Amino acid sequence: PQTIRAWQDHVNGAAALATMRGAGQFRTRAGTRMFIMLCHTVLISCVRSGLPMPQSMVDLRNQLWHLTDTRGPIWRVVDTLYNALQVRHDITSGKVVGVDAIVEKLSGVEDQFAALVDSLPNGFKYREAKLMKPHPAVMGDSCHIYLGLTQATTWNGMRTMRMLVQETILDVLYHSVDDPTNLPAHHQMQMAKAMKLIRMLG
């Protein structure tokens, strides 16, 4: 716990420094790359803590949007991740209430991810390879092969968030009744869909 708290303090401090530097940090390629790396680190911290992306970081990223080429898929991925963080926070903070409203919001996030995956260019697609014999680095008998680290980390980031969204759907539905078998049919279908998707993503 002490290490996690120290890391959280470090991330918060780095985000504050980035805010103080303002858009001036985007004048150099190194400054831009450092800011993007910080965004990823803060994103991980927010996923862990259940908080939305700090508004100051979102504002800076929007300024960077106007100064760089934003046609790549990474920008769409990050926007979808930020939206998912915000929806999860709105639910935990009580801004979105009621089983149907919560499930609808989370299902909307999943729909965004599904559309995003369909729209990824070929350079971001992976191929599946079957193993001829077991390998200690691979769980099961197949693995995904990516063009590079960027593609692999992007897919893992999306999968992680999608699993959290589906787990939240399961949690909300499971705790909405004393006996989950008494759930309305559409909620039971939603639970089955979420469990199937979690298994697939895992």
Salt bridges, closest charged atoms under 4 A:
ASP69 OD1 - ARG71 NE 2.85
ASP79 OD1 - ARG61 NH1 2.87
ASP100 OD1 - HIS186 NE2 3.93
ASP100 OD1 - HIS187 NE2 2.85
GLU110 OE2 - ARG162 NH2 2.54
ASP171 OD1 - HIS175 ND1 3.01
